[in-house]
Amino acid sequence: MGLSSPGWLLLLIPLAVLIAAYVLTQRRRGRYAVRFTNLDLLDKVAPARPGWRKHLPAGVFCATLALLVVGFARPTADVQVPRERATIMVAFDVSGSMEATDVEPTRMEAAQRAALTFVDRLPERFNVGLVPFSGTTTVAVPPTTDREVLRRAIELLTPGQATAIGDAVIASRDAIRRLDREAETDPPPAHVVLLSDGANTAGRSVESAAEEIAADRIPVSTIAYGTEGGIVELPGGNVLRVPVDGPALEDLADRTGGDYHEAASGAELEAVYEDIGSSVGHRTEEREIWQWFVAGGLVTALLAAAMSLLWFSRIP
């Protein structure tokens, strides 16, 4: 938290002097208290003292002054604000290795569930698109705010062959460029979230794709999904080992200014998506929050007045 007009805090000095004077006055009153030796007589002639209650209205009133002074200093706080025209492309690996069962029930099904949760939690104003990729790449859903269309497309994903990560990156970039009429001259704030479990085996290289999309200042956050023990059952009872390959995905994220994540289960993948969703498509703005301090000061002022009237039939 910052302050736009910190000079107003100097008013806290006389407030501190006022509090010190109040404490000193209360101590002096205790020194000159009249002493009675007949406690029964004292109980009859002296009414019961309010004890701690007599100090509470004064304390709350001082809190009121402190809140108002801080409010005059115009405190500020950083807040996350959704970007206008924010666009997120979800690049989804549908290669044959996604049928591995090291993640229950399969990598594909667990990833589909996590992706559905991800798009549902994004702000409604965000444009979200889907690029499934295996050996070939398609833009299944161009950037849209229609979550139902996106959900149906994710649910209908089916595995293919090979893995064209570089092509998926460029296809995502091209879909962002076609968002609207202004996209070519005034690109929207965009982010690509790419999930894959293997190395690039088809299409253009990841390095060349990273250079192109980095030139457009579009970060690519990558998720290496699966475990080292992943296998796919082949016809005839044979099995194919499909360990997750993270280095290429980490390099892609580093080259484009994105973040690299690893997920070895459906729950971990959902957590990664949630973390990404909270950071992409937003910008940090400094906003004044003085009104909260002024409102707090008014509430405490009313509270001090209510306590004083209730207990002592007077306004402090």
N, C-alpha and C positions, 0 to 999 in steps of 0.2 A: 504494500500500500504506500502511495506517495501523497504529497500535499502540494496543491497549487499555490496556496498563500500561507506559507508556514509562519509568517510574521505574527499572525493572530495568536499563535501559541504563547506569546509573551503575556497574554492576559491570564494565563494559568499561574503566573507568579503572584499577583494580588489575591487570587483564589487560594493559593497555598498559604499566604499570610493570614487570610481570613480563617482558614481551618486551624492554623496554629494558635491564633488568638482565641478561638472558641475552646480549644482543648485547655489552654492556660486558664481561661476564665472558670471552667468547670473544676479544675484542680484547686483554685483559690477558694471557691465556694465550699469545698470539702474541708479546708483547713479551718474555716471560721464557723463551722456548724455548731449549734448550741448543744451542749451536753446535758442530758437529764440523767439523774441517778434513779428516779422513780420510773421504771419502764412501763408500769401499769398506767400511770398518769399520761405518759407520752403517747401510749397507744390510743387514749381517749381524746386527747386534744389535737393530735397531729394526724391529718388524713394520710391514707396510704400513698406513698410516692409512686409515680409512674415508672420508675426504674429506667431500663434501657429504652423504653418507648419515647421518653422525652428527647433522646438524641437522634432517633430515627428520622423524623421529618427534616431536621437540619442536615443530616447526612445525605438524604435523597435530594434535597435542594442543592447541595454542593455538587452532586452528580449531574444535576440538570445544567448547572453553569458550565461544568467541564464538557459535557456533550455539545452544548451550544458553541463553546469556544472552538472545539475541534471541527464542528460544522462550518464555522466561519473560515477556518483554514483550508476548506475545500479539499477534503481527502479524495484520492482517486484509487481505483483498483483495475487490474487487468482482467478483461472478460473475453471469452471466446465467442466470436460472432460468425454465423454462417456467411460464407461468401456468396455474392450474387452470381448466378449462372454456374455455380460449382458443379463440376462434372467428374464422376468417378467411373472408370472402366474396370470391370472385373474380368480378368483373363484367367480362364479355368482350364487346367490340363485335363483332357479326357482321353489320354493315351491308354494303351492296354494295361500298363503297370498300375493304373488306378483301380484295377480289380483285385489288387493284393488284399489279403485278409489280415494283415498285421494290425490294422485298425478296424474294429468291429463296427458294422458287419463287413464292410469293405471300405477302402480309402474313398472310393467314389461316393458311396451313399452317405458316409459321415461328412464328407466335404460339401455335399449338396445341402445337408441339413444346416451346417454352419453358415454357408453362403446365404441361405434363406433368412436365417436369423440376422445376419449382417445387413442385408438390404432393408429388412423390416425396421431396424433400429436407426437407420439413417434419417436425417430430417427430410420431410416430405418435399421440400423445395429443391433438394439435390437431384441433378440428372444422373442416372445410373445406367450403364450399358453392360452387355455381356459378350465376351469373345471366347467361345470354346475353341480349344486347339488340340490337335493330335499331329498327324502328318500334314494335314491341311488346316487352314484357319478361316473362320467365318465370323462375321459380326452378326450374331444371332439376334441381339436386341440393340439397336442404336440408342444413344443416350436419351433417356425418357424419365418422366416423373411418375409414369404408370407402373406402380409396383406389382400389380396383378399380372401384367404381361411378362415382367421380369421373373416373377415366381414360376409361372408356367414354363418358361424357357429353361430355368434351372432344373425343374423337376423332370424335364424331358431329355436331359443330357444322357448320352450313351457313349461307351468307350470306343475308341478307334485304334489306329496304329501309329507308332513313331511319336516324336515330340518336336514341334516347331516353335520354340520359345521366341526366337528372333522375329519370326513372322507375326506372332501374336502381339508383340510389343508394337510393331509398325501398324498393324491393323487397328489396335487401340488408339494410337496416335491419329490415324486417318479418321476414325469415327469422331474423335474430339474436334478435329478441324471442320467437320461437317455438322456441328451442333446447330448452328443457325447462320443467318446471312452475315453476321458480324464476326464469326469465328476466325476467318482468314486474316482480317485486319486487326481485330480485337479479340485475341484468344481468351477463352474462359479459363478461370483457375481450375486446373485439372490434376488428376492423380490416377495412376494405374496401380491396381492391386493384382498381382500375378501369383497364382498358386500352381505349384508343380512338384512332382516327386522325382523327376529324373533329369538327365542331361539333355542338351539340345542335340537331336539326331536327324533333323530335316530342315530344309529352308535356309534362310540366311543366318549368318553367325550372330551370336548374342552380342559380341563386341561391336559390330557395325550397327546393329539396331540400337544399342545403348548410345552410341555417338549421335545418331540421328535424333532420338527423342530427347536427349540431353540438350541438344541445340535448341529445341523448342521449349526448354525449361519445364518439362513435364516429369516429375519424379515417378519412379517405379518402385513400389514397396513389394518385396517378394516374400513368399512363404514356402519354405522347404517342408513338405508334408510327407510323413511316413517314418519308418524306422529302418535300421540297418538289416533287420531280419525279414524284410518283406519278400514274399514269394507269390508267383502266379501259377496256378495249376494249368498245364497244357494237355491237349488231347493225348491219350495213350498213357496217362498216369505220370507223365514227366512234370517237373516243376522248373520254373525259371526264377532265379534270384533277381529281385528288383530293389536293391537298397536305395535309400534316398540319397540324392546327390546335391549337396548344399553349396559348394564353392562357386559354381557358375552363377547361381542365383544371388549369392552374396555380392559377387563382383558386379552384377547388373544393378543391384540396389546402390552400391557405392558409386558407380559411374554416373548415375542419374540423380543422386541426391535423395534417394528413398531410404527406407529402413528394411533391414533383413530380419526375418523371424524364422523360428523352427517350431514345428508342432508334430508331436508323435501320437496324438489321440484326438478324438472328436472334441473333447472338452477343451484341450489345449488350443485347438484351432479356433473354437468359438471365442476363447479369451484373446487370441491374437487379432481376430477380426474386430472385436470390441475395442481393443487398444487402437487399431488403425482408424476405426470409425470415429473415435473421439478426437483425432488429430487432423485428419484430412478434411479439406473443404471448409476450414475455418481460418480466421485471422484474429490476431490478438489486438484488442483496442483498449486504450486507457480511458476510462469513463469516471466522471465525478460521482461520488456517492455521499455528498454532504447532506442530502435530504434525509438519509437514514439516521444521521446523528441529530439533525434538528428534530425529526419526528420522535426519536428517543428522548430528547430533552423535553419536549412537550408532554410526553407520557409521564416522565418522572416528575415534572412540575405538578401535574394533576394528582399524581400519587402522593406527593408531599402535602398538597393542600387537603386531600381527603383524609390523610392520617391526622393532620393537625386539627381539623374540624371534628373528627370522630372522637379523638382522645382528649382534646383541650378546648374545643369550641372556639377556635380562633385560626386565622390564616397566618402561616409562618412569615 
